[in-house]
Amino acid sequence: MRGWLTLTLGLLAVVVGAVWTVQGLGYVDGSLMSDERLWAVVGPLLVLAGLVLLWRGLRARRLP
C-alpha cells in the first residue's frame, strides 16, 4: 500500500486545480470564482503540485 495516499492526494489536486482553472477562465458560470484571474493562476499551480505528488507516489510504489 505504499504511495497510495500520495497518489490519491495528487489526483485530487489535479482535478481540483483543473476545475479552478476552468472557472477562473470563465468557462463555468454560477460561482464566485468565475472569471476571476486569481483562480486562473492558482489552478494551474495546483495542477502542477498534483502532478509532482502523482510522480512521487508512482515512484514510491515502484521502489522495493
VOMIFI-837601 format. One record per residue: chain; z, x, y of N, C-alpha, C, CB in turn. Coordinates in nm, 2 decimals, padded with zeros to 4 digits. Last residue first. Glycine has a CB too. Example, Ala and Ser with C-alpha at 12.3 -4.5 7.8 and 13.67 -1.06 7.14 Angstrom:
% residues 2
rec cadena=A&n.c3=00.71&n.c1=01.28&n.c2=-00.22&ca.c3=00.71&ca.c1=01.37&ca.c2=-00.11&c.c3=00.79&c.c1=01.29&c.c2=00.00&cb.c3=00.57&cb.c1=01.41&cb.c2=-00.06
rec cadena=A&n.c3=00.78&n.c1=01.32&n.c2=-00.57&ca.c3=00.78&ca.c1=01.23&ca.c2=-00.45&c.c3=00.78&c.c1=01.32&c.c2=-00.33&cb.c3=00.90&cb.c1=01.13&cb.c2=-00.45
This chain:
% residues 64
rec cadena=A&n.c3=-00.43&n.c1=01.15&n.c2=-00.08&ca.c3=-00.34&ca.c1=01.14&ca.c2=-00.20&c.c3=-00.19&c.c1=01.14&c.c2=-00.16&cb.c3=-00.36&cb.c1=01.24&cb.c2=-00.30
rec cadena=A&n.c3=-00.61&n.c1=00.96&n.c2=00.15&ca.c3=-00.54&ca.c1=01.08&ca.c2=00.12&c.c3=-00.44&c.c1=01.06&c.c2=00.01&cb.c3=-00.46&cb.c1=01.13&cb.c2=00.25
rec cadena=A&n.c3=-00.70&n.c1=00.70&n.c2=00.19&ca.c3=-00.78&ca.c1=00.80&ca.c2=00.11&c.c3=-00.71&c.c1=00.92&c.c2=00.07&cb.c3=-00.91&cb.c1=00.84&cb.c2=00.18
rec cadena=A&n.c3=-00.52&n.c1=00.58&n.c2=00.36&ca.c3=-00.54&ca.c1=00.52&ca.c2=00.22&c.c3=-00.62&c.c1=00.62&c.c2=00.13&cb.c3=-00.62&cb.c1=00.39&cb.c2=00.23
rec cadena=A&n.c3=-00.54&n.c1=00.73&n.c2=00.59&ca.c3=-00.42&ca.c1=00.73&ca.c2=00.51&c.c3=-00.43&c.c1=00.67&c.c2=00.37&cb.c3=-00.31&cb.c1=00.65&cb.c2=00.59
rec cadena=A&n.c3=-00.80&n.c1=00.66&n.c2=00.67&ca.c3=-00.77&ca.c1=00.80&ca.c2=00.63&c.c3=-00.64&c.c1=00.81&c.c2=00.54&cb.c3=-00.76&cb.c1=00.89&cb.c2=00.75
rec cadena=A&n.c3=-00.76&n.c1=00.40&n.c2=00.74&ca.c3=-00.85&ca.c1=00.43&ca.c2=00.63&c.c3=-00.83&c.c1=00.57&c.c2=00.58&cb.c3=-01.00&cb.c1=00.41&cb.c2=00.67
rec cadena=A&n.c3=-00.59&n.c1=00.43&n.c2=00.95&ca.c3=-00.54&ca.c1=00.36&ca.c2=00.83&c.c3=-00.63&c.c1=00.38&c.c2=00.71&cb.c3=-00.55&cb.c1=00.21&cb.c2=00.86
rec cadena=A&n.c3=-00.74&n.c1=00.57&n.c2=01.14&ca.c3=-00.62&ca.c1=00.63&ca.c2=01.08&c.c3=-00.58&c.c1=00.56&c.c2=00.95&cb.c3=-00.51&cb.c1=00.63&cb.c2=01.19
rec cadena=A&n.c3=-00.94&n.c1=00.37&n.c2=01.18&ca.c3=-00.98&ca.c1=00.51&ca.c2=01.13&c.c3=-00.86&c.c1=00.57&c.c2=01.06&cb.c3=-01.04&cb.c1=00.60&cb.c2=01.24
rec cadena=A&n.c3=-00.78&n.c1=00.17&n.c2=01.30&ca.c3=-00.86&ca.c1=00.15&ca.c2=01.17&c.c3=-00.89&c.c1=00.28&c.c2=01.10&cb.c3=-00.98&cb.c1=00.07&cb.c2=01.20
rec cadena=A&n.c3=-00.70&n.c1=00.30&n.c2=01.53&ca.c3=-00.60&ca.c1=00.26&ca.c2=01.43&c.c3=-00.67&c.c1=00.24&c.c2=01.29&cb.c3=-00.52&cb.c1=00.14&cb.c2=01.47
rec cadena=A&n.c3=-00.94&n.c1=00.33&n.c2=01.66&ca.c3=-00.87&ca.c1=00.45&ca.c2=01.62&c.c3=-00.76&c.c1=00.42&c.c2=01.51&cb.c3=-00.79&cb.c1=00.51&cb.c2=01.75
rec cadena=A&n.c3=-01.00&n.c1=00.06&n.c2=01.70&ca.c3=-01.09&ca.c1=00.14&ca.c2=01.61&c.c3=-01.02&c.c1=00.27&c.c2=01.57&cb.c3=-01.22&cb.c1=00.18&cb.c2=01.68
rec cadena=A&n.c3=-00.80&n.c1=-00.01&n.c2=01.88&ca.c3=-00.80&ca.c1=-00.07&ca.c2=01.74&c.c3=-00.89&c.c1=00.01&c.c2=01.65&cb.c3=-00.85&cb.c1=-00.21&cb.c2=01.76
rec cadena=A&n.c3=-00.88&n.c1=00.14&n.c2=02.10&ca.c3=-00.75&ca.c1=00.17&ca.c2=02.03&c.c3=-00.74&c.c1=00.12&c.c2=01.89&cb.c3=-00.63&cb.c1=00.12&cb.c2=02.12
rec cadena=A&n.c3=-01.12&n.c1=00.00&n.c2=02.15&ca.c3=-01.12&ca.c1=00.15&ca.c2=02.12&c.c3=-00.99&c.c1=00.19&c.c2=02.05&cb.c3=-01.14&cb.c1=00.23&cb.c2=02.25
rec cadena=A&n.c3=-01.02&n.c1=-00.25&n.c2=02.22&ca.c3=-01.11&ca.c1=-00.23&ca.c2=02.10&c.c3=-01.11&c.c1=-00.09&c.c2=02.06&cb.c3=-01.25&cb.c1=-00.28&cb.c2=02.14
rec cadena=A&n.c3=-00.87&n.c1=-00.18&n.c2=02.45&ca.c3=-00.80&ca.c1=-00.23&ca.c2=02.33&c.c3=-00.89&c.c1=-00.22&c.c2=02.20&cb.c3=-00.75&cb.c1=-00.37&cb.c2=02.35
rec cadena=A&n.c3=-01.09&n.c1=-00.12&n.c2=02.61&ca.c3=-00.99&ca.c1=-00.02&ca.c2=02.58&c.c3=-00.91&c.c1=-00.05&c.c2=02.46&cb.c3=-00.89&cb.c1=00.00&cb.c2=02.70
rec cadena=A&n.c3=-01.22&n.c1=-00.36&n.c2=02.62&ca.c3=-01.28&ca.c1=-00.25&ca.c2=02.55&c.c3=-01.19&c.c1=-00.14&c.c2=02.52&cb.c3=-01.40&cb.c1=-00.20&cb.c2=02.63
rec cadena=A&n.c3=-01.01&n.c1=-00.51&n.c2=02.77&ca.c3=-01.06&ca.c1=-00.55&ca.c2=02.64&c.c3=-01.13&c.c1=-00.43&c.c2=02.56&cb.c3=-01.16&cb.c1=-00.66&cb.c2=02.66
rec cadena=A&n.c3=-00.98&n.c1=-00.40&n.c2=03.02&ca.c3=-00.87&ca.c1=-00.38&ca.c2=02.93&c.c3=-00.92&c.c1=-00.41&c.c2=02.79&cb.c3=-00.75&cb.c1=-00.47&cb.c2=02.96
rec cadena=A&n.c3=-01.22&n.c1=-00.48&n.c2=03.15&ca.c3=-01.19&ca.c1=-00.34&ca.c2=03.14&c.c3=-01.08&c.c1=-00.31&c.c2=03.03&cb.c3=-01.14&cb.c1=-00.28&cb.c2=03.27
rec cadena=A&n.c3=-01.22&n.c1=-00.75&n.c2=03.15&ca.c3=-01.34&ca.c1=-00.69&ca.c2=03.11&c.c3=-01.32&c.c1=-00.54&c.c2=03.09&cb.c3=-01.45&cb.c1=-00.72&cb.c2=03.21
rec cadena=A&n.c3=-00.97&n.c1=-00.80&n.c2=03.26&ca.c3=-00.99&ca.c1=-00.82&ca.c2=03.12&c.c3=-01.12&c.c1=-00.76&c.c2=03.07&cb.c3=-00.98&cb.c1=-00.97&cb.c2=03.09
rec cadena=A&n.c3=-01.04&n.c1=-00.74&n.c2=03.54&ca.c3=-00.93&ca.c1=-00.67&ca.c2=03.46&c.c3=-00.95&c.c1=-00.68&c.c2=03.31&cb.c3=-00.79&cb.c1=-00.72&cb.c2=03.51
rec cadena=A&n.c3=-01.22&n.c1=-00.93&n.c2=03.62&ca.c3=-01.27&ca.c1=-00.79&ca.c2=03.59&c.c3=-01.16&c.c1=-00.71&c.c2=03.51&cb.c3=-01.30&cb.c1=-00.72&cb.c2=03.72
rec cadena=A&n.c3=-01.25&n.c1=-01.25&n.c2=03.51&ca.c3=-01.16&ca.c1=-01.15&ca.c2=03.57&c.c3=-01.20&c.c1=-01.01&c.c2=03.53&cb.c3=-01.01&cb.c1=-01.19&cb.c2=03.54
rec cadena=A&n.c3=-01.38&n.c1=-01.46&n.c2=03.38&ca.c3=-01.44&ca.c1=-01.40&ca.c2=03.50&c.c3=-01.35&c.c1=-01.31&c.c2=03.57&cb.c3=-01.49&cb.c1=-01.51&cb.c2=03.59
rec cadena=A&n.c3=-01.08&n.c1=-01.59&n.c2=03.24&ca.c3=-01.23&ca.c1=-01.60&ca.c2=03.25&c.c3=-01.28&c.c1=-01.54&c.c2=03.38&cb.c3=-01.27&cb.c1=-01.75&cb.c2=03.24
rec cadena=A&n.c3=-00.82&n.c1=-01.60&n.c2=03.22&ca.c3=-00.87&ca.c1=-01.47&ca.c2=03.21&c.c3=-01.02&c.c1=-01.47&c.c2=03.23&cb.c3=-00.84&cb.c1=-01.41&cb.c2=03.07
rec cadena=A&n.c3=-00.75&n.c1=-01.86&n.c2=03.22&ca.c3=-00.72&ca.c1=-01.79&ca.c2=03.34&c.c3=-00.78&c.c1=-01.65&c.c2=03.34&cb.c3=-00.56&cb.c1=-01.78&cb.c2=03.36
rec cadena=A&n.c3=-01.01&n.c1=-02.05&n.c2=03.07&ca.c3=-00.90&ca.c1=-01.97&ca.c2=03.06&c.c3=-00.87&c.c1=-01.90&c.c2=03.20&cb.c3=-00.92&cb.c1=-01.86&cb.c2=02.95
rec cadena=A&n.c3=-01.26&n.c1=-02.18&n.c2=03.07&ca.c3=-01.14&ca.c1=-02.26&ca.c2=03.04&c.c3=-01.02&c.c1=-02.17&c.c2=03.02&cb.c3=-01.16&cb.c1=-02.33&cb.c2=02.91
rec cadena=A&n.c3=-01.53&n.c1=-02.00&n.c2=02.90&ca.c3=-01.47&ca.c1=-02.07&ca.c2=03.02&c.c3=-01.34&c.c1=-02.13&c.c2=02.97&cb.c3=-01.56&cb.c1=-02.17&cb.c2=03.08
rec cadena=A&n.c3=-01.67&n.c1=-01.70&n.c2=02.82&ca.c3=-01.59&ca.c1=-01.80&ca.c2=02.77&c.c3=-01.52&c.c1=-01.87&c.c2=02.89&cb.c3=-01.49&cb.c1=-01.75&cb.c2=02.66
rec cadena=A&n.c3=-01.81&n.c1=-01.52&n.c2=02.97&ca.c3=-01.89&ca.c1=-01.59&ca.c2=02.87&c.c3=-01.81&c.c1=-01.70&c.c2=02.80&cb.c3=-01.93&cb.c1=-01.49&cb.c2=02.76
rec cadena=A&n.c3=-01.69&n.c1=-01.35&n.c2=03.15&ca.c3=-01.72&ca.c1=-01.48&ca.c2=03.19&c.c3=-01.80&c.c1=-01.56&c.c2=03.09&cb.c3=-01.79&cb.c1=-01.48&cb.c2=03.32
rec cadena=A&n.c3=-01.58&n.c1=-01.11&n.c2=03.10&ca.c3=-01.72&ca.c1=-01.11&ca.c2=03.14&c.c3=-01.77&c.c1=-01.25&c.c2=03.18&cb.c3=-01.81&cb.c1=-01.05&cb.c2=03.04
rec cadena=A&n.c3=-01.33&n.c1=-01.18&n.c2=03.00&ca.c3=-01.34&ca.c1=-01.11&ca.c2=03.12&c.c3=-01.48&c.c1=-01.11&c.c2=03.18&cb.c3=-01.29&cb.c1=-00.97&cb.c2=03.11
rec cadena=A&n.c3=-01.41&n.c1=-01.29&n.c2=02.75&ca.c3=-01.35&ca.c1=-01.37&ca.c2=02.85&c.c3=-01.36&c.c1=-01.31&c.c2=02.99&cb.c3=-01.20&cb.c1=-01.40&cb.c2=02.82
rec cadena=A&n.c3=-01.50&n.c1=-01.06&n.c2=02.62&ca.c3=-01.59&ca.c1=-01.17&ca.c2=02.64&c.c3=-01.54&c.c1=-01.27&c.c2=02.75&cb.c3=-01.61&cb.c1=-01.25&cb.c2=02.51
rec cadena=A&n.c3=-01.26&n.c1=-00.91&n.c2=02.62&ca.c3=-01.38&ca.c1=-00.86&ca.c2=02.69&c.c3=-01.48&c.c1=-00.97&c.c2=02.72&cb.c3=-01.45&cb.c1=-00.75&cb.c2=02.60
rec cadena=A&n.c3=-01.09&n.c1=-01.07&n.c2=02.47&ca.c3=-01.06&ca.c1=-01.04&ca.c2=02.61&c.c3=-01.18&c.c1=-00.99&c.c2=02.69&cb.c3=-00.95&cb.c1=-00.94&cb.c2=02.62
rec cadena=A&n.c3=-01.23&n.c1=-01.05&n.c2=02.22&ca.c3=-01.21&ca.c1=-01.18&ca.c2=02.29&c.c3=-01.18&c.c1=-01.16&c.c2=02.44&cb.c3=-01.10&cb.c1=-01.26&cb.c2=02.22
rec cadena=A&n.c3=-01.20&n.c1=-00.77&n.c2=02.17&ca.c3=-01.33&ca.c1=-00.83&ca.c2=02.19&c.c3=-01.33&c.c1=-00.97&c.c2=02.26&cb.c3=-01.40&cb.c1=-00.85&cb.c2=02.05
rec cadena=A&n.c3=-00.92&n.c1=-00.75&n.c2=02.15&ca.c3=-00.99&ca.c1=-00.68&ca.c2=02.26&c.c3=-01.13&c.c1=-00.74&c.c2=02.28&cb.c3=-01.00&cb.c1=-00.54&cb.c2=02.22
rec cadena=A&n.c3=-00.88&n.c1=-00.91&n.c2=01.92&ca.c3=-00.82&ca.c1=-00.95&ca.c2=02.05&c.c3=-00.89&c.c1=-00.88&c.c2=02.17&cb.c3=-00.67&cb.c1=-00.92&cb.c2=02.05
rec cadena=A&n.c3=-01.02&n.c1=-00.74&n.c2=01.73&ca.c3=-01.06&ca.c1=-00.88&ca.c2=01.75&c.c3=-01.00&c.c1=-00.93&c.c2=01.89&cb.c3=-01.00&cb.c1=-00.97&cb.c2=01.64
rec cadena=A&n.c3=-00.89&n.c1=-00.50&n.c2=01.75&ca.c3=-01.03&ca.c1=-00.50&ca.c2=01.77&c.c3=-01.07&c.c1=-00.65&c.c2=01.81&cb.c3=-01.11&cb.c1=-00.45&cb.c2=01.65
rec cadena=A&n.c3=-00.62&n.c1=-00.56&n.c2=01.69&ca.c3=-00.65&ca.c1=-00.51&ca.c2=01.82&c.c3=-00.80&c.c1=-00.52&c.c2=01.85&cb.c3=-00.61&cb.c1=-00.36&cb.c2=01.83
rec cadena=A&n.c3=-00.66&n.c1=-00.64&n.c2=01.42&ca.c3=-00.61&ca.c1=-00.74&ca.c2=01.52&c.c3=-00.64&c.c1=-00.69&c.c2=01.66&cb.c3=-00.46&cb.c1=-00.76&cb.c2=01.50
rec cadena=A&n.c3=-00.73&n.c1=-00.40&n.c2=01.31&ca.c3=-00.83&ca.c1=-00.51&ca.c2=01.30&c.c3=-00.79&c.c1=-00.62&c.c2=01.41&cb.c3=-00.83&cb.c1=-00.57&cb.c2=01.16
rec cadena=A&n.c3=-00.50&n.c1=-00.25&n.c2=01.36&ca.c3=-00.62&ca.c1=-00.21&ca.c2=01.41&c.c3=-00.73&c.c1=-00.32&c.c2=01.42&cb.c3=-00.68&cb.c1=-00.09&cb.c2=01.33
rec cadena=A&n.c3=-00.31&n.c1=-00.39&n.c2=01.20&ca.c3=-00.29&ca.c1=-00.38&ca.c2=01.35&c.c3=-00.42&c.c1=-00.34&c.c2=01.42&cb.c3=-00.18&cb.c1=-00.28&cb.c2=01.38
rec cadena=A&n.c3=-00.42&n.c1=-00.34&n.c2=00.95&ca.c3=-00.40&ca.c1=-00.48&ca.c2=01.00&c.c3=-00.39&c.c1=-00.48&c.c2=01.15&cb.c3=-00.28&cb.c1=-00.54&cb.c2=00.94
rec cadena=A&n.c3=-00.41&n.c1=-00.06&n.c2=00.93&ca.c3=-00.54&ca.c1=-00.13&ca.c2=00.92&c.c3=-00.53&c.c1=-00.27&c.c2=00.98&cb.c3=-00.59&cb.c1=-00.14&cb.c2=00.77
rec cadena=A&n.c3=-00.13&n.c1=-00.02&n.c2=00.95&ca.c3=-00.22&ca.c1=00.04&ca.c2=01.05&c.c3=-00.36&c.c1=-00.03&c.c2=01.05&cb.c3=-00.24&cb.c1=00.19&cb.c2=01.02
rec cadena=A&n.c3=-00.05&n.c1=-00.16&n.c2=00.71&ca.c3=-00.01&ca.c1=-00.20&ca.c2=00.84&c.c3=-00.10&c.c1=-00.15&c.c2=00.95&cb.c3=00.14&cb.c1=-00.15&cb.c2=00.86
rec cadena=A&n.c3=-00.18&n.c1=00.00&n.c2=00.51&ca.c3=-00.22&ca.c1=-00.15&ca.c2=00.53&c.c3=-00.17&c.c1=-00.20&c.c2=00.67&cb.c3=-00.16&cb.c1=-00.23&cb.c2=00.42
rec cadena=A&n.c3=-00.11&n.c1=00.26&n.c2=00.45&ca.c3=-00.21&ca.c1=00.24&ca.c2=00.56&c.c3=-00.24&c.c1=00.09&c.c2=00.59&cb.c3=-00.33&cb.c1=00.31&cb.c2=00.52
rec cadena=A&n.c3=-00.05&n.c1=00.20&n.c2=00.11&ca.c3=-00.05&ca.c1=00.30&ca.c2=00.22&c.c3=-00.15&c.c1=00.26&c.c2=00.32&cb.c3=-00.07&cb.c1=00.44&cb.c2=00.16
rec cadena=A&n.c3=00.00&n.c1=00.08&n.c2=-00.12&ca.c3=00.00&ca.c1=00.00&ca.c2=00.00&c.c3=00.00&c.c1=00.09&c.c2=00.13&cb.c3=00.12&cb.c1=-00.09&cb.c2=00.00
